[in-house]
Amino acid sequence: MRKDSNGFTLLEILVVVFILGILAAIVAPKIMGRTDDAKVAEAKVQVKDLETALKLYKLDNGSYPSTEQGLQALIDPPTSGDLPNHYRPGGYLEQKKVPLDPWGNPFVYISPGQHGDYDLSSLGADGKPGGEGYAADIDNWQMQ
């Protein structure tokens, strides 16, 4: 006599769960490691975007915003220091706000900078100056 089987045995289910567990253990670390790489790449793109906005600001107004005016000058016309003569209506960033870096920290902007007309940096994953690996700073003067 033959029995018809209409389901999976406990052994078959355990084998499938075991195989899925092994796959998750192999794949998950690789996916997680790529998250940090993606954040570094995004920070570099953001620095380039902010550089473009700063260059447009300078073209219109003859100078970069001062350190005091900061990156906020790309959103709202400065009210102190050297006031812009030909500020673009709507500002210089499409998002209408200064972005945070991918780790949720503000970008560091200094003008005049030690490495050029301005220094623009993301402080990396640790949010502190210096660091190595994913904690390393992403600086505009090192991306040239």
C-alpha positions in Angstrom: 0.0 0.0 0.0 1.2 3.4 -0.9 0.6 6.6 1.2 0.0 9.9 -0.5 2.1 12.6 1.0 0.5 16.0 1.1 3.1 18.0 3.0 6.7 18.2 4.1 8.2 16.1 6.8 9.9 17.7 9.8 13.2 16.6 8.5 12.7 18.3 5.1 11.7 21.6 6.8 14.8 21.4 9.1 17.1 20.9 6.1 15.6 23.9 4.3 15.9 26.1 7.4 19.5 24.9 7.9 20.4 25.8 4.3 18.8 29.2 4.6 20.7 29.8 7.8 24.0 29.0 6.1 23.2 31.3 3.2 22.3 34.2 5.5 25.5 33.7 7.4 27.5 34.0 4.2 25.6 36.7 2.4 24.7 39.1 5.3 28.2 40.2 6.2 28.9 41.0 2.6 25.8 43.1 2.3 26.5 44.9 5.5 30.0 45.8 4.5 28.7 47.4 1.3 26.6 49.8 3.3 29.7 51.6 4.6 31.2 51.7 1.1 27.9 53.2 -0.2 28.0 55.9 2.5 31.6 56.9 1.6 30.6 57.1 -2.1 27.5 59.2 -1.2 29.6 61.6 0.9 31.9 62.1 -2.0 29.0 62.9 -4.3 27.6 65.3 -1.7 30.9 67.1 -1.4 31.0 67.5 -5.2 27.4 68.8 -5.3 28.2 71.3 -2.5 31.4 72.4 -4.5 29.2 73.0 -7.6 26.8 75.2 -5.5 29.7 77.1 -4.0 31.2 77.8 -7.4 27.8 79.1 -8.7 27.6 81.3 -5.6 31.0 82.7 -6.4 30.2 83.3 -10.0 27.1 85.3 -9.1 28.6 87.2 -6.1 32.4 87.4 -6.6 33.4 85.4 -3.5 32.6 82.3 -1.5 30.5 82.6 1.6 32.7 83.2 4.7 33.1 80.6 7.5 30.6 82.6 9.6 28.0 82.6 6.8 28.6 78.9 6.2 26.9 76.6 3.8 23.5 78.1 4.9 24.4 80.9 2.5 23.6 78.5 -0.3 20.0 78.4 0.9 19.4 81.9 2.3 21.1 85.2 1.4 23.6 86.1 4.2 22.7 89.0 6.4 26.2 89.7 7.8 29.7 89.9 6.5 30.2 90.5 2.8 26.6 90.6 1.5 26.0 89.1 -2.0 25.2 91.5 -4.8 23.5 89.1 -7.2 22.1 86.3 -5.0 20.2 83.8 -7.1 16.5 83.7 -6.2 15.8 80.4 -4.6 19.4 79.8 -3.5 21.9 77.4 -4.9 20.7 74.0 -3.6 17.7 72.3 -5.1 16.7 70.6 -1.8 16.3 74.0 -0.2 18.3 72.7 2.8 21.9 72.0 3.6 22.3 68.2 3.6 23.9 66.3 6.4 26.5 63.8 5.5 25.5 60.1 5.2 26.3 59.5 8.9 23.9 62.4 9.9 26.7 64.9 10.7 27.0 68.5 9.3 29.7 69.1 6.7 32.6 71.3 7.9 33.1 74.4 5.8 35.9 76.9 6.3 36.5 79.9 4.1 39.2 80.9 3.4 40.6 77.4 3.8 44.0 76.1 4.5 44.0 74.1 1.3 42.4 76.5 -1.1 39.6 79.1 -1.3 37.6 76.9 1.1 37.9 73.6 2.9 34.8 71.3 2.8 34.8 68.0 4.7 32.7 65.2 6.0 34.2 63.8 9.2 33.4 60.2 8.2 31.7 57.5 10.2 33.0 58.6 13.6 32.1 62.3 13.2 35.6 63.3 14.5 38.5 64.9 12.6 41.1 62.4 11.3 40.5 58.6 11.4 41.1 55.7 9.2 39.0 53.4 7.0 35.3 54.4 7.2 36.1 56.9 10.0 38.5 58.8 7.7 37.6 62.4 6.7 36.4 63.0 3.2 37.9 66.3 2.1 37.4 68.3 -1.0 41.1 69.1 -1.5 41.9 65.4 -1.5 39.3 64.5 -4.1 40.9 66.7 -6.9 
